[in-house]
Amino acid sequence: MKLQGKVAIVTGGAMGNGLGIVKSFVNEGANVVILDYSNTLPEVVSEFKNQGIDVLAYQVDIRNEQMINACVNQVKEKYGHIDILVNNAGVCKLEPFQLMTDEVRDFHIDINIKGTWNVTKACLPYLKEKGGSIINLSSVTGVSVSDSGEVAYAMTKAALLGLTKSLAVELASSRIRVNAILPGYIYTPMVENMAKLSNPTNPSAVIDGISKAIPMKRLGDALEVGALSVFLASDDSSYITGEGIVISGGLTLKKL
Ligand SMILES: NC(=O)c1ccc[n+]([C@@H]2O[C@H](COP(=O)([O-])OP(=O)(O)OC[C@H]3O[C@@H](n4cnc5c(N)ncnc54)[C@H](O)[C@@H]3O)[C@@H](O)[C@H]2O)c1
């Protein structure tokens, strides 16, 4: 098992990519802690419990710096160390630039950028004790591609790649590696909701359209993001830092 004895904090682990990462980490022997504001969190924890797996979870908003500090300190008290942080929690609301209010813009900035900032700052003193791995969920959106309505989302996801690279340099001497995952389309509630908004009567037509545009002809699975996260969290990637790794089924390769 690649993460035996490690303690991993995963934000947004109640569903989607985060849940795929949590499952993959648990399968590799990690003690996993979820920070997520979703009301479905208790259900997720009890599903793990039914399988004999203890997952610690805090229902908390990553925008709330004080609460995040308190949770992270409790994790340190319980386990004695923190080795892995996955900044996965993120939001996306599609709206044309001219129509987007400052509130919606700030919603993206506050969660996607400042939330990541808060959790990273809270974990850093503990990660520094033994070294570790930080993984940030960026996106191909904003870094290499985009669609209409994605300006705020794209801006924040590109910012996370900058944060990743800069932190990687700063933390290398503390034996902390920092990398980003850049997914294309992964089949998660976020994508399901976008499909419903785009075609309320036939969302599966939207998903089919996306699949056709991807060279591998399907969306990714959250467990595939989980497998990449295990690689980046484990010693298998011991000489990789400051990288953004695309997982997209070839989405970004196609010419017109
Ligand atoms: N699904 C994709 O195709 C895709 C593509 C590129 C990047 N990503 C990135 O992957 C990450 C996860 O995406 P997903 O598709 O699984 O999304 P999702 O909406 O399905 O799940 C996001 C999770 O984050 C939690 N969350 C959101 N804001 C939070 C906050 N302020 N505090 C605590 N928890 C919060 C939600 O409750 C939810 O459990 C995001 O950062 C997203 O930008 C997803």
The ligand as an SDF file (V2000), in Angstrom:
LIG
                    3D

 44 48  0  0  0  0  0  0  0  0999 V2000
  -15.4300   17.6390  -13.0360 N   0  0  0  0  0  0  0  0  0  0  0  0
  -14.6280   18.1600  -13.9410 C   0  0  0  0  0  0  0  0  0  0  0  0
  -14.7800   17.9050  -15.1480 O   0  0  0  0  0  0  0  0  0  0  0  0
  -13.5000   19.0690  -13.5250 C   0  0  0  0  0  0  0  0  0  0  0  0
  -12.6570   19.5490  -14.5440 C   0  0  0  0  0  0  0  0  0  0  0  0
  -11.5890   20.3520  -14.1780 C   0  0  0  0  0  0  0  0  0  0  0  0
  -11.3620   20.6670  -12.8570 C   0  0  0  0  0  0  0  0  0  0  0  0
  -12.2000   20.1920  -11.8890 N   0  0  0  0  0  0  0  0  0  0  0  0
  -11.9270   20.5760  -10.5020 C   0  0  0  0  0  0  0  0  0  0  0  0
  -12.0240   19.4660   -9.6330 O   0  0  0  0  0  0  0  0  0  0  0  0
  -12.4740   19.9050   -8.3560 C   0  0  0  0  0  0  0  0  0  0  0  0
  -13.6780   19.0800   -7.9420 C   0  0  0  0  0  0  0  0  0  0  0  0
  -14.6550   19.2200   -8.9490 O   0  0  0  0  0  0  0  0  0  0  0  0
  -15.9480   18.2920   -9.0340 P   0  0  0  0  0  0  0  0  0  0  0  0
  -16.3040   18.2250  -10.4560 O   0  0  0  0  0  0  0  0  0  0  0  0
  -15.7510   17.0620   -8.2400 O   0  0  0  0  0  0  0  0  0  0  0  0
  -16.9980   19.2660   -8.2960 O   0  0  0  0  0  0  0  0  0  0  0  0
  -18.3330   18.8850   -7.4860 P   0  0  0  0  0  0  0  0  0  0  0  0
  -19.1610   20.1230   -7.4970 O   0  0  0  0  0  0  0  0  0  0  0  0
  -18.9040   17.6480   -8.0270 O   0  0  0  0  0  0  0  0  0  0  0  0
  -17.7870   18.6530   -6.0110 O   0  0  0  0  0  0  0  0  0  0  0  0
  -17.1480   19.7270   -5.3350 C   0  0  0  0  0  0  0  0  0  0  0  0
  -17.1000   19.4430   -3.8330 C   0  0  0  0  0  0  0  0  0  0  0  0
  -16.4790   20.5730   -3.2130 O   0  0  0  0  0  0  0  0  0  0  0  0
  -17.2760   20.9870   -2.1040 C   0  0  0  0  0  0  0  0  0  0  0  0
  -17.0970   22.4270   -1.8960 N   0  0  0  0  0  0  0  0  0  0  0  0
  -17.3250   23.4390   -2.7920 C   0  0  0  0  0  0  0  0  0  0  0  0
  -17.1030   24.6300   -2.2110 N   0  0  0  0  0  0  0  0  0  0  0  0
  -16.7200   24.3810   -0.9380 C   0  0  0  0  0  0  0  0  0  0  0  0
  -16.3810   25.2180    0.1600 C   0  0  0  0  0  0  0  0  0  0  0  0
  -16.4110   26.5630    0.0640 N   0  0  0  0  0  0  0  0  0  0  0  0
  -16.0330   24.6470    1.3230 N   0  0  0  0  0  0  0  0  0  0  0  0
  -16.0390   23.2940    1.4390 C   0  0  0  0  0  0  0  0  0  0  0  0
  -16.3820   22.4580    0.4560 N   0  0  0  0  0  0  0  0  0  0  0  0
  -16.7160   22.9950   -0.7240 C   0  0  0  0  0  0  0  0  0  0  0  0
  -18.7080   20.6350   -2.5110 C   0  0  0  0  0  0  0  0  0  0  0  0
  -19.5660   20.5480   -1.3870 O   0  0  0  0  0  0  0  0  0  0  0  0
  -18.4990   19.3050   -3.2180 C   0  0  0  0  0  0  0  0  0  0  0  0
  -18.5100   18.2300   -2.3120 O   0  0  0  0  0  0  0  0  0  0  0  0
  -12.8070   21.3900   -8.5020 C   0  0  0  0  0  0  0  0  0  0  0  0
  -11.7470   22.1560   -8.0050 O   0  0  0  0  0  0  0  0  0  0  0  0
  -12.9460   21.5820   -9.9960 C   0  0  0  0  0  0  0  0  0  0  0  0
  -12.6500   22.8840  -10.4120 O   0  0  0  0  0  0  0  0  0  0  0  0
  -13.2890   19.4320  -12.2140 C   0  0  0  0  0  0  0  0  0  0  0  0
  1  2  1  0
  2  3  2  0
  2  4  1  0
  4  5  1  0
  4 44  2  0
  5  6  2  0
  6  7  1  0
  7  8  2  0
  8  9  1  0
  8 44  1  0
  9 10  1  0
  9 42  1  0
 10 11  1  0
 11 12  1  0
 11 40  1  0
 12 13  1  0
 13 14  1  0
 14 15  2  0
 14 16  1  0
 14 17  1  0
 17 18  1  0
 18 19  2  0
 18 20  1  0
 18 21  1  0
 21 22  1  0
 22 23  1  0
 23 24  1  0
 23 38  1  0
 24 25  1  0
 25 26  1  0
 25 36  1  0
 26 27  1  0
 26 35  1  0
 27 28  2  0
 28 29  1  0
 29 30  1  0
 29 35  2  0
 30 31  1  0
 30 32  2  0
 32 33  1  0
 33 34  2  0
 34 35  1  0
 36 37  1  0
 36 38  1  0
 38 39  1  0
 40 41  1  0
 40 42  1  0
 42 43  1  0
M  CHG  2   8   1  16  -1
M  END
$$$$
